[in-house]
């Protein structure tokens, strides 16, 4: 099933497939729900899988000049409400993980568990905020393609670039189709997000943190040194993945999620 709802006068597009416990997949920056296509096709045999185009991405509209993570979480809640989902599991990739944390902060009672998939609970460093400002400037200069050609390959482990050439081309196409205003709104929103490490440390529901050992964006040592935050969760390290484990090591990612979220979805 594919459907569009209206949230704050803007369309939000989503897809639902499969049956059983609802699992919502949230994509990252410069992505759309289509980044999950192959992975969702496997996951739907075990769960009801809902994929969403976050505001300013894919077929979803632009709501404001800044898309905070809280605003995006509200859009996800609107989709869940339209499907009459009382509780669900939330899996957030990269920026989608930031949205998942915002959801856990404002509506933890709706979650049976959540996953940070190549994401982090920490606020942007000064250097990261400066990098986001540089990307905003490039978009305003009409140089979005430069961002895409740098960011997308960098999201994959260096030794996977040749092997996953087709998947990288697909990810680039998705990124290039992301509206300029949507990119800027997301960058502004990510810059503003607060540290939410307490959310995973104090979570009453299970938390899974998936990290890639070869991630060019999130240093694996930082993830490992903060694994102690997971009082009610676990850390899964993908040995041969960069920032795109559900594409780089899909079967190991699927196995880890099935094991963890079968437990998380128990009554």
C-alpha positions in Angstrom: 0.0 0.0 0.0 1.2 3.5 -0.9 -0.4 6.6 0.5 0.0 10.3 1.1 -1.4 12.1 4.1 -1.4 15.9 4.8 0.6 17.1 7.7 0.9 20.8 8.4 -0.5 21.5 4.9 2.2 19.4 3.3 2.1 15.9 1.8 3.9 13.1 3.6 4.3 10.0 1.5 4.7 6.5 2.9 4.5 2.8 2.0 3.2 -0.1 4.1 3.9 -3.8 3.3 3.7 -7.1 5.1 1.8 -8.1 8.2 2.4 -8.4 11.9 4.3 -6.2 14.4 4.7 -2.7 12.8 8.2 -1.6 12.1 8.8 2.0 10.8 12.0 2.6 8.8 13.3 6.2 8.7 15.9 7.1 6.0 18.8 9.5 6.4 19.8 12.8 4.9 19.8 12.9 1.1 17.8 9.7 1.0 14.2 8.7 0.6 12.1 5.6 1.5 13.5 4.0 -1.6 16.9 3.6 0.0 15.3 0.8 2.1 13.7 -1.0 -0.9 15.8 -4.2 -0.9 16.0 -4.4 2.9 12.3 -3.7 3.4 11.5 -6.5 0.9 13.3 -8.9 3.2 11.9 -7.5 6.4 8.3 -7.6 5.3 8.3 -11.4 5.6 8.6 -11.0 9.3 6.9 -7.7 10.2 4.6 -5.0 8.8 7.1 -2.6 7.4 6.3 1.1 6.9 8.7 3.3 5.1 8.3 7.1 5.0 9.6 10.0 3.0 10.6 12.4 5.7 9.6 16.1 5.1 11.7 17.7 2.3 12.8 14.3 0.9 11.3 12.0 -1.8 7.7 12.7 -2.5 7.0 14.5 0.8 6.6 18.3 0.9 8.7 21.0 2.5 7.0 22.3 5.7 9.3 25.0 6.8 12.7 26.6 6.3 14.0 24.4 9.2 13.0 20.8 9.6 13.8 20.1 13.2 14.1 16.5 14.3 11.0 17.0 16.5 9.0 18.3 13.5 10.0 15.2 11.5 9.1 13.0 14.4 5.6 14.7 14.5 5.2 13.8 10.8 6.1 10.2 11.6 3.5 10.2 14.4 0.9 11.6 11.9 1.6 8.6 9.6 1.4 6.2 12.5 -1.9 7.7 13.6 -3.3 7.5 10.1 -2.5 3.8 10.2 -4.0 3.5 13.7 -0.7 2.1 15.1 -0.8 2.1 18.8 2.8 0.9 19.2 5.6 0.3 16.8 9.3 -0.4 16.5 11.3 2.5 15.0 14.5 2.1 13.0 16.3 5.2 12.1 19.3 5.4 9.7 21.7 8.3 10.2 19.4 11.4 10.3 16.5 9.0 10.7 18.1 8.0 14.0 18.1 11.6 15.2 14.3 11.6 14.4 13.9 8.3 16.3 15.5 9.9 19.3 13.2 12.9 19.1 10.3 10.5 18.9 11.6 8.6 22.0 11.8 11.9 23.8 8.3 13.0 23.1 6.3 9.8 22.7 8.2 6.9 24.2 4.8 5.3 25.1 4.3 4.6 21.4 7.5 2.7 21.0 8.2 -1.0 21.8 11.9 -0.4 20.9 14.1 1.7 18.6 17.3 1.4 16.7 20.0 3.9 15.9 21.3 2.5 12.6 24.7 4.3 11.8 23.5 7.2 13.9 24.5 9.0 17.2 22.7 10.5 20.1 25.1 13.4 20.4 24.7 16.9 19.1 26.8 18.2 16.3 30.3 19.3 17.1 31.4 22.8 16.0 33.3 21.2 13.1 30.2 19.3 12.0 28.0 22.4 12.1 30.6 24.3 10.0 30.5 21.4 7.5 26.7 21.6 7.3 27.0 25.4 6.7 29.4 24.7 3.8 26.9 22.3 2.3 24.1 24.9 2.6 26.3 27.4 0.8 27.0 24.8 -2.0 23.3 24.2 -2.4 22.5 27.9 -2.6 25.2 28.1 -5.3 23.5 25.4 -7.3 26.3 22.9 -6.6 24.2 20.1 -5.1 25.8 17.6 -7.4 29.2 18.2 -5.8 27.8 17.3 -2.4 26.2 14.2 -3.8 29.3 13.0 -5.6 31.3 13.4 -2.4 28.9 12.3 0.3 27.3 9.2 -1.2 30.5 7.2 -2.0 31.9 8.3 1.4 28.9 6.6 3.0 30.2 3.2 1.9 33.3 1.4 3.2 36.2 2.1 0.9 36.6 -1.5 -0.1 32.9 -1.8 -1.0 32.9 1.0 -3.7 33.5 -1.3 -6.6 31.4 -4.2 -5.4 28.4 -1.9 -4.7 28.7 0.4 -7.7 25.0 -0.1 -8.8 23.7 0.6 -5.3 25.9 3.7 -5.1 24.5 5.0 -8.4 20.9 4.4 -7.0 21.7 6.3 -3.8 23.2 9.2 -5.9 20.0 9.4 -8.0 17.9 9.6 -4.9 20.1 12.3 -3.5 20.1 14.4 -6.7 16.2 14.3 -6.6 16.1 15.7 -3.1 14.8 19.3 -3.4 17.3 22.1 -2.6 15.0 23.6 0.0 14.5 20.1 1.6 18.3 19.7 1.9 18.8 23.1 3.5 15.9 22.5 5.9 17.3 19.2 7.0 20.8 20.6 7.5 19.5 23.5 9.6 17.4 21.0 11.7 20.4 18.7 12.3 22.5 21.6 13.3 20.0 22.6 16.0 19.4 19.2 17.5 20.4 18.8 21.2 22.4 16.0 22.8 20.0 13.2 23.5 22.4 10.6 25.0 20.2 10.5 28.1 17.4 9.2 26.0 19.2 5.9 25.2 20.7 5.8 28.7 17.3 6.0 30.5 15.1 4.3 27.8 12.4 2.1 29.3 12.2 0.3 26.0 15.0 -1.7 24.3 17.5 0.2 22.2 19.7 -1.3 19.5 22.8 0.7 18.3 24.2 -0.5 15.0 27.6 0.8 13.9 29.9 0.1 10.9 33.5 -0.6 11.7 34.5 1.1 8.5 32.2 4.1 8.8 33.7 7.3 7.3 31.2 9.5 9.1 30.9 8.1 12.6 34.2 6.9 14.3 33.7 3.4 15.6 35.9 4.1 18.6 33.5 6.9 19.7 30.6 4.4 19.5 32.4 1.7 21.4 33.5 4.1 24.1 29.9 5.2 24.6 28.3 1.7 24.5 27.9 1.9 28.3 25.0 4.3 27.7 22.9 1.2 26.6 21.5 0.2 30.0 18.6 -1.4 28.2 20.0 -2.4 24.9 22.9 -3.7 22.9 25.5 -2.6 20.4 25.9 -4.5 17.0 29.1 -3.8 15.1 29.1 -4.6 11.4 32.7 -5.5 10.6 32.6 -4.9 6.8 30.3 -1.9 6.6 30.7 1.8 6.4 27.6 4.0 6.9 25.2 1.8 4.9 25.1 -1.6 6.6 21.6 -2.5 5.4 23.1 -2.4 1.9 26.7 -3.4 2.6 25.9 -6.3 5.0 22.1 -6.8 4.6 21.8 -10.3 5.9 23.8 -9.6 9.1 21.8 -6.4 9.6 18.6 -8.4 9.2 19.7 -11.1 11.5 20.6 -8.6 14.2 17.3 -6.7 13.9 15.2 -9.9 13.9 16.9 -11.1 17.0 16.6 -7.8 18.8 13.2 -6.6 17.8 11.5 -10.0 18.2 12.4 -9.5 21.9 11.4 -5.8 21.8 7.9 -6.5 20.3 7.0 -9.1 22.9 4.0 -8.1 25.0 
